Amino acid sequence: MANEIESCNLDRAASESLSRRLQAWVSEIEESGVGCIDIRLDDSLSDTRAVEQTLKLLDAVETTIRGFGDTVPRSFFRKAVGPEYYQDVEARIILRDLNKFRNLLIGG
């Protein structure tokens, strides 16, 4: 995700804040059971600036995902979330979920 964070053109403090937020989410995902993920959105996205940073990141991730075409290869996920990721994923599924997350953030 480092490339996506860089492409958001945030100042250093905002970039570091976003990186810490993402690392906390990754840690939560790694430690949680299936279907039991709590990334504490109410805590981590409590101010407008944090929401704007995250929306910029979602835009950058969307650009990356669209760049793969119809299928996002498992190699991308292995780099992003770890070697245990074992399958390719249809881009439309990821894009659908990114859009749901974006709508949640903007209240849509």
ZIMOBEL-V44085 format. One record per backbone hydrogen bond with DSSP energy under -1.0 kcal/mol. CO is the residue of the C=O (numbers start at 1). NH is the residue of the N-H. Records with the same first field share a line. If there is no record, write none. Layout:
# ZIMOBEL-V44085
CO->NH / NH
This chain:
# ZIMOBEL-V44085
1->5
2->6
3->7
5->8
6->9
11->15
12->16
13->17
14->18
15->19
16->20
17->21
18->22
19->23
20->24
21->25
22->26
23->27
24->28
25->29
26->30
27->31
28->32
33->36
40->44
41->45
47->51
48->52
49->53
50->54
51->55
52->56
53->57
54->58
55->59
56->60
57->61
58->62
59->63
60->64
61->65
62->66
63->67
65->68
66->69
70->91
72->89
73->76 / 77
74->78
75->79
76->80
77->81
82->85
89->72
90->93 / 94
91->95
92->96
93->97
94->98
95->99
96->100
97->101
98->102
99->103
100->104
101->105
102->106
103->108
